[in-house]
Amino acid sequence: MRILLVYPEFPETFWSFRHALKFVSKRASYPPLGLITVAAMLPEEWDKRLVDMNVSPLSARDLAWADYVFLSAMVVQRSSAGEVIARCNRLGVPVVAGGPLFTEEPEKFPTADHLVLNEAEATLPAFLRDLAAGRPQRIYSSPEFPDLTHTPPPLWELLDLRRYMDMCIQYSRGCPFNCEFCNITSLFGHQPRTKTATQVIAELNKLYGLGWRGSVFFVDDNLIGNKRRFREELLPALLAWKARDRGITFQTEASINLADDEELTAAMVQAGFDSVFVGIETPADESLAECRKVQNQGRDLVGSVRRLQRAGLQVQGGFIVGFDSDTPSIFQRQVEFIQKSAIVVAMVGILQAPRGSALHARMQREGRLLRDCTGDNTDGVINFEPRMDRGLLQEGYRRLVREVYAPRAYYQRVRTFLSSLGPAAFDPPVRRRLSVAEVRAFLRSIYHIGIRGVERWHYWRLFAWALRRPRLFPLAIRFTIYGYHCRRHAERLSTGPAPQPSSA
């Protein structure tokens, strides 16, 4: 059996880092982790190839080779996924589709031959048994949240690792919180399920053995969702693995209560974590209460962020406008919070109501749901009728993004953040030589940002400042490249009104 695994193309989004990738000669930020994990669940004797359309085009020759196309996608890849299915239909190649997009919107893909929904560990075995028996059904679904201790390591061998900026692995699924706008719990449950530490170390060893030297992103929606197990099992294993000797660093996502545990944070930095994405959402207490973001309520959010930064973690923040409780003052409040907290990479989006979320259900009950969400809340599209005037919300959002990524504000945050880093930044637990790609990125930054960029004056001021702090210099240059991408994204967003997709 010849299986072609296809990952559809992402549109340009904040998280695509498309404008930054050219500096490091990469084609995509992250590989399709779910798809290469599914590949590891298929019979070993089957021939398998992978086409990540974010890295290379899907050719007619690829499709002619395949007996089946296995397609996985997220909601933001909806358009590209539909085009892949149409191409397969025209050529008579059967499509087996799965992943969040098809789990949430199965009715939108009537020409997909087979839909293997929910988590593959629960539904793929039944499909494979029926396929072997010659009687595969069209839809396979399951309410089960499977045990991850039996999940095989992904088939990274199918990838060209050189084409990606970072690698990623998964330790857990599920989240103990119940934020109204989030559908993670409907997809993966409230009780975080984890792999064993042995599994994670085996995956890291495999990546290292394939030659990876760089950043590894733990894609868990909340790495400390099961804090006890993370602290007692995985973290000691990571500390023993000695990432410092392997030239590998870790990124992850976690809830803000990580800042309450200084011992845990310090151990994470010692293990090799240097960056964490945190859902801040809003500085408005009434909006936090509205969306049930209980972990953020009743705390000094700026102080929490600063504690994580002083420990040696770069905090990337998620921010949202468009809550029912928001007033027109929210846009300036968000700008002021982002500047005060020195969150350099701030993902600011308009509230969307994804299928499976409590917000989606509430919008349906209230008759305010207009269409399905785009899967990219940084595109300025609103999929429900907001309480604030729609035009005011969209214009305020565009102004907010422009201000946050204006060169003066952005470079000010970079300086403030770098100045606040604790001792770990000057004596980092993970040390590695600069790669050729990083040297090229530095040289390209001089030309594209330091010479041609509108932010060139700010670039050279930061350059001179960081030269006197050699340990911080590579990170400072990396931030100039991130800022270039974010500014370009903000400019694209500001060129006109956001497109509105057709009604659901």
Secondary structure, DSSP 8 states (H G I E B T S, - for coil): -EEEEEE----S-GGG-HHHHGGGT-SBSS--HHHHHHHHHS-TTSEEEEEETTTS---HHHHHH-SEEEEE--GGGHHHHHHHHHHHHHHT--EEEESHHHHH-GGG-TT-SEEE-S-HHHHHHHHHHHHHTT---SEE-------GGG-----GGGS-GGGBS-EEE--EE--S---TT--HHHHH-SS-EE--HHHHHHHHHHHHHTT--SEEEE--S-TTTTHHHIIIIIHHHHHHHTGGGTT-EEEEE--GGGGG-HHHHHHHHHHTEEEEEEEEE-S-HHHHHHTT-GGGTTS-HHHHHHHHHHHT-EEEEEEEE--TT--TTHHHHHHHHHHHHT-SSEEEEE----TTSHHHHHHHHTT-B-S---S-TTS----B--SS-HHHHHHHHHHHHHHHTSHHHHHHHHHHHHHH--HHHHS-S------HHHHHHHHHHIIIIIISSTTHHHHHHHHHHHHTSGGGHHHHHHHHHHHHHHHHHHHHHTTS--------
